[in-house]
Amino acid sequence: MTAHPIRLFADDAAVRHVGQGLLARTLPKAEWTHEAHLAACIWLLREKPDFVPERDMPGTISTYNLSVGTQNTDSGGYHETLTQLYIKGVRAFAETLPDGTGLAEAVNALLESEIGDRNWPLCFYSKERLFSVEARRGWVEPDLAALQD
């Protein structure tokens, strides 16, 4: 399990606040947490059908980062492999939820799942590979375990 306490969302409005703030680049930097990344992904999947996370998330996050003063470099800012991995995981998780699951309920269930754990990517990647410049700049295949399609 993660060493960080999980910050759950109180309601659907709190999830929408994160997603809308990301797209508008108005979300305060302090609110762009691990949980916010995953919440934004579920919100985008559910409520923004024209937004294709695999295609659109890289530019969205990179631009957001710049708007809050975070540079996208070889050691910080946007990370392509982590982003694409979590999109795959969030999409797969969302498909398992029963119809009628509320937005905050879906996000909180995700955050409490294995996929929501900050260390989940290390089930598939060694730290060396995951945190390499190559993985930050582009998609790299896992070196520890294959991803399930």
BALOBA-1460 file (C-alpha; in Angstrom, 3 decimals):
// residues 149
<rec num="1" residu="m" x="0.000" y="0.000" z="0.000"/>
<rec num="2" residu="t" x="0.950" y="3.594" z="-0.430"/>
<rec num="3" residu="a" x="2.573" y="5.560" z="2.379"/>
<rec num="4" residu="h" x="0.346" y="8.537" z="1.544"/>
<rec num="5" residu="p" x="-3.194" y="8.721" z="2.913"/>
<rec num="6" residu="i" x="-5.792" y="8.527" z="0.156"/>
<rec num="7" residu="r" x="-7.658" y="11.788" z="-0.374"/>
<rec num="8" residu="l" x="-11.192" y="10.803" z="-1.345"/>
<rec num="9" residu="f" x="-13.672" y="13.092" z="-3.105"/>
<rec num="10" residu="a" x="-16.697" y="14.354" z="-1.180"/>
<rec num="11" residu="d" x="-19.024" y="14.571" z="-4.150"/>
<rec num="12" residu="d" x="-19.341" y="14.717" z="-7.923"/>
<rec num="13" residu="a" x="-18.819" y="18.495" z="-7.902"/>
<rec num="14" residu="a" x="-15.366" y="18.046" z="-6.351"/>
<rec num="15" residu="v" x="-14.392" y="15.681" z="-9.187"/>
<rec num="16" residu="r" x="-15.753" y="18.044" z="-11.827"/>
<rec num="17" residu="h" x="-13.835" y="20.927" z="-10.216"/>
<rec num="18" residu="v" x="-10.586" y="19.059" z="-10.818"/>
<rec num="19" residu="g" x="-11.374" y="18.054" z="-14.395"/>
<rec num="20" residu="q" x="-12.683" y="21.448" z="-15.404"/>
<rec num="21" residu="g" x="-9.774" y="23.178" z="-13.680"/>
<rec num="22" residu="l" x="-7.304" y="20.991" z="-15.548"/>
<rec num="23" residu="l" x="-8.855" y="21.784" z="-18.921"/>
<rec num="24" residu="a" x="-9.159" y="25.503" z="-18.155"/>
<rec num="25" residu="r" x="-5.693" y="25.572" z="-16.533"/>
<rec num="26" residu="t" x="-7.234" y="27.206" z="-13.457"/>
<rec num="27" residu="l" x="-6.747" y="24.354" z="-10.984"/>
<rec num="28" residu="p" x="-4.333" y="25.468" z="-8.265"/>
<rec num="29" residu="k" x="-1.044" y="23.584" z="-8.462"/>
<rec num="30" residu="a" x="-1.483" y="22.270" z="-4.897"/>
<rec num="31" residu="e" x="-4.696" y="20.534" z="-5.990"/>
<rec num="32" residu="w" x="-3.016" y="18.644" z="-8.864"/>
<rec num="33" residu="t" x="-2.380" y="15.539" z="-6.769"/>
<rec num="34" residu="h" x="-2.141" y="11.868" z="-7.652"/>
<rec num="35" residu="e" x="-5.810" y="11.552" z="-6.756"/>
<rec num="36" residu="a" x="-6.669" y="14.533" z="-8.949"/>
<rec num="37" residu="h" x="-4.912" y="12.959" z="-11.942"/>
<rec num="38" residu="l" x="-7.049" y="9.832" z="-11.616"/>
<rec num="39" residu="a" x="-10.245" y="11.773" z="-10.908"/>
<rec num="40" residu="a" x="-9.700" y="13.928" z="-13.985"/>
<rec num="41" residu="c" x="-9.199" y="10.820" z="-16.093"/>
<rec num="42" residu="i" x="-12.480" y="9.232" z="-14.973"/>
<rec num="43" residu="w" x="-14.311" y="12.547" z="-15.424"/>
<rec num="44" residu="l" x="-12.921" y="12.933" z="-18.938"/>
<rec num="45" residu="l" x="-13.844" y="9.359" z="-19.859"/>
<rec num="46" residu="r" x="-17.384" y="9.775" z="-18.562"/>
<rec num="47" residu="e" x="-18.296" y="13.338" z="-19.348"/>
<rec num="48" residu="k" x="-16.103" y="14.499" z="-22.239"/>
<rec num="49" residu="p" x="-16.642" y="12.010" z="-25.100"/>
<rec num="50" residu="d" x="-14.757" y="14.205" z="-27.582"/>
<rec num="51" residu="f" x="-11.654" y="14.094" z="-25.374"/>
<rec num="52" residu="v" x="-9.552" y="11.035" z="-26.204"/>
<rec num="53" residu="p" x="-7.255" y="10.640" z="-23.183"/>
<rec num="54" residu="e" x="-4.590" y="8.630" z="-24.999"/>
<rec num="55" residu="r" x="-4.312" y="11.366" z="-27.616"/>
<rec num="56" residu="d" x="-5.285" y="14.509" z="-25.709"/>
<rec num="57" residu="m" x="-3.958" y="14.025" z="-22.180"/>
<rec num="58" residu="p" x="-0.256" y="14.589" z="-23.025"/>
<rec num="59" residu="g" x="-0.849" y="18.086" z="-24.354"/>
<rec num="60" residu="t" x="-3.410" y="18.886" z="-21.684"/>
<rec num="61" residu="i" x="-1.119" y="17.976" z="-18.793"/>
<rec num="62" residu="s" x="1.959" y="19.553" z="-20.383"/>
<rec num="63" residu="t" x="0.124" y="22.818" z="-20.984"/>
<rec num="64" residu="y" x="-1.410" y="22.754" z="-17.505"/>
<rec num="65" residu="n" x="2.044" y="22.192" z="-15.986"/>
<rec num="66" residu="l" x="3.434" y="25.236" z="-17.768"/>
<rec num="67" residu="s" x="0.467" y="27.334" z="-16.608"/>
<rec num="68" residu="v" x="1.358" y="26.626" z="-12.959"/>
<rec num="69" residu="g" x="5.095" y="27.074" z="-13.420"/>
<rec num="70" residu="t" x="6.114" y="23.429" z="-13.759"/>
<rec num="71" residu="q" x="8.539" y="22.813" z="-16.609"/>
<rec num="72" residu="n" x="8.261" y="19.594" z="-18.619"/>
<rec num="73" residu="t" x="11.836" y="18.346" z="-18.559"/>
<rec num="74" residu="d" x="13.808" y="15.106" z="-18.568"/>
<rec num="75" residu="s" x="13.441" y="14.960" z="-14.781"/>
<rec num="76" residu="g" x="10.120" y="16.628" z="-13.995"/>
<rec num="77" residu="g" x="6.691" y="17.570" z="-15.247"/>
<rec num="78" residu="y" x="4.841" y="15.480" z="-17.804"/>
<rec num="79" residu="h" x="5.595" y="11.727" z="-17.857"/>
<rec num="80" residu="e" x="4.298" y="9.870" z="-20.933"/>
<rec num="81" residu="t" x="4.608" y="6.272" z="-19.731"/>
<rec num="82" residu="l" x="2.940" y="6.954" z="-16.377"/>
<rec num="83" residu="t" x="0.154" y="8.894" z="-18.061"/>
<rec num="84" residu="q" x="-0.584" y="6.229" z="-20.665"/>
<rec num="85" residu="l" x="-0.333" y="3.414" z="-18.106"/>
<rec num="86" residu="y" x="-2.823" y="5.074" z="-15.784"/>
<rec num="87" residu="i" x="-5.167" y="5.841" z="-18.682"/>
<rec num="88" residu="k" x="-5.157" y="2.116" z="-19.514"/>
<rec num="89" residu="g" x="-5.758" y="1.202" z="-15.882"/>
<rec num="90" residu="v" x="-8.471" y="3.802" z="-15.291"/>
<rec num="91" residu="r" x="-10.267" y="2.877" z="-18.509"/>
<rec num="92" residu="a" x="-10.206" y="-0.837" z="-17.595"/>
<rec num="93" residu="f" x="-11.386" y="-0.108" z="-14.043"/>
<rec num="94" residu="a" x="-14.209" y="2.163" z="-15.233"/>
<rec num="95" residu="e" x="-15.495" y="-0.602" z="-17.499"/>
<rec num="96" residu="t" x="-16.014" y="-2.849" z="-14.455"/>
<rec num="97" residu="l" x="-18.262" y="-0.393" z="-12.614"/>
<rec num="98" residu="p" x="-21.990" y="-1.066" z="-12.528"/>
<rec num="99" residu="d" x="-24.250" y="1.261" z="-14.521"/>
<rec num="100" residu="g" x="-25.445" y="4.116" z="-12.367"/>
<rec num="101" residu="t" x="-22.264" y="4.405" z="-10.307"/>
<rec num="102" residu="g" x="-21.905" y="8.054" z="-9.336"/>
<rec num="103" residu="l" x="-18.859" y="10.022" z="-10.409"/>
<rec num="104" residu="a" x="-17.356" y="10.521" z="-6.936"/>
<rec num="105" residu="e" x="-18.269" y="6.941" z="-6.023"/>
<rec num="106" residu="a" x="-16.395" y="5.703" z="-9.117"/>
<rec num="107" residu="v" x="-13.347" y="7.860" z="-8.407"/>
<rec num="108" residu="n" x="-13.215" y="6.849" z="-4.747"/>
<rec num="109" residu="a" x="-13.536" y="3.161" z="-5.635"/>
<rec num="110" residu="l" x="-10.661" y="3.602" z="-8.098"/>
<rec num="111" residu="l" x="-8.522" y="5.367" z="-5.498"/>
<rec num="112" residu="e" x="-9.108" y="2.529" z="-3.039"/>
<rec num="113" residu="s" x="-8.274" y="-0.122" z="-5.640"/>
<rec num="114" residu="e" x="-4.911" y="-1.572" z="-6.607"/>
<rec num="115" residu="i" x="-4.810" y="0.696" z="-9.661"/>
<rec num="116" residu="g" x="-5.268" y="3.780" z="-7.493"/>
<rec num="117" residu="d" x="-2.173" y="3.024" z="-5.466"/>
<rec num="118" residu="r" x="0.806" y="5.249" z="-6.249"/>
<rec num="119" residu="n" x="3.009" y="2.152" z="-6.460"/>
<rec num="120" residu="w" x="0.793" y="0.299" z="-8.947"/>
<rec num="121" residu="p" x="3.103" y="1.072" z="-11.913"/>
<rec num="122" residu="l" x="5.921" y="-0.736" z="-10.099"/>
<rec num="123" residu="c" x="4.012" y="-3.988" z="-10.596"/>
<rec num="124" residu="f" x="5.001" y="-3.661" z="-14.257"/>
<rec num="125" residu="y" x="8.137" y="-1.525" z="-14.306"/>
<rec num="126" residu="s" x="11.425" y="-1.414" z="-12.474"/>
<rec num="127" residu="k" x="12.106" y="2.008" z="-10.983"/>
<rec num="128" residu="e" x="15.072" y="2.414" z="-13.320"/>
<rec num="129" residu="r" x="12.972" y="1.871" z="-16.428"/>
<rec num="130" residu="l" x="9.899" y="3.795" z="-15.253"/>
<rec num="131" residu="f" x="11.837" y="6.856" z="-14.170"/>
<rec num="132" residu="s" x="14.148" y="6.934" z="-17.172"/>
<rec num="133" residu="v" x="14.210" y="9.877" z="-19.571"/>
<rec num="134" residu="e" x="12.993" y="7.515" z="-22.286"/>
<rec num="135" residu="a" x="9.866" y="6.618" z="-20.251"/>
<rec num="136" residu="r" x="9.202" y="10.244" z="-19.383"/>
<rec num="137" residu="r" x="9.422" y="11.341" z="-23.021"/>
<rec num="138" residu="g" x="7.641" y="8.412" z="-24.694"/>
<rec num="139" residu="w" x="5.857" y="5.138" z="-24.066"/>
<rec num="140" residu="v" x="8.108" y="2.283" z="-22.990"/>
<rec num="141" residu="e" x="6.971" y="-1.285" z="-22.558"/>
<rec num="142" residu="p" x="7.046" y="-2.793" z="-19.057"/>
<rec num="143" residu="d" x="10.097" y="-4.762" z="-18.035"/>
<rec num="144" residu="l" x="8.675" y="-6.722" z="-15.072"/>
<rec num="145" residu="a" x="5.200" y="-7.890" z="-16.088"/>
<rec num="146" residu="a" x="3.053" y="-7.615" z="-19.195"/>
<rec num="147" residu="l" x="-0.008" y="-5.400" z="-19.227"/>
<rec num="148" residu="q" x="-3.327" y="-7.103" z="-19.756"/>
<rec num="149" residu="d" x="-5.401" y="-5.818" z="-22.660"/>
